[in-house]
């Protein structure tokens, strides 16, 4: 029988198989809800809300609670503090949480059963609806310089589709985890009709049109998230398969 859990660590690695050396295929943020499918030793096979499956450590999960989160982290990473001001850990952009108290410019949240404090200036209220391109662009820019990590989906490291999903989903556009599935969303446009915010797909890769002749993406070749001229990336633009409009 399936059971509902939530992630209890700042970032939870999702692996292809039930062992530490198995390939990292995804990451989940603190407070994300998952469904347990089966167990193998210290690992649980889970399915996340975006229908992505993999294996996570059992002790990285906690029983889910009925919460309607009101805030999300809107910086690449932020620091959590204990009551005495000592460092507890760091949360990634996109992490959602419920405020249970406030003291001056700090908000209190429940961090895996203990009180934690986060700067009010590093979070934003969750808004219904979809953000405009100007806002999406600003958040993509926050990640410039973030290292490339295969399977990464947090402010600590990102792969190409992880960057796209993390930013777009946080701002109201629900996209799947992998670029192969992301290309099924939105509607198709021709390369010559492309505009900022469109997703550009080449074999095994997705990037975002930043402005005319420029892209923003997380690239293994570049080593992370960068804004690049399309002319400097013939490996992408000589093999474009699809352009999709999401915004």
Beta strands, then each sheet from edge to edge (+ up, - down):
strand 1: 3-7
strand 2: 11-15
strand 3: 24-29
strand 4: 33-40
strand 5: 43-48
strand 6: 53-57
strand 7: 61-63
strand 8: 71-73
strand 9: 77-81
strand 10: 87-92
strand 11: 96-97
strand 12: 101-103
strand 13: 106-111
strand 14: 114-119
strand 15: 123-125
strand 16: 153-154
strand 17: 157-158
strand 18: 187-188
strand 19: 199-202
strand 20: 205-211
strand 21: 214-219
strand 22: 224-229
strand 23: 240-245
sheet 1: 6+ 5- 4+ 1- 7+
sheet 2: 2+ 3-
sheet 3: 11+ 8- 15+
sheet 4: 9+ 10-
sheet 5: 12+ 13- 14+
sheet 6: 16+ 17-
sheet 7: 18+ 23- 19+ 20- 21+ 22-
end
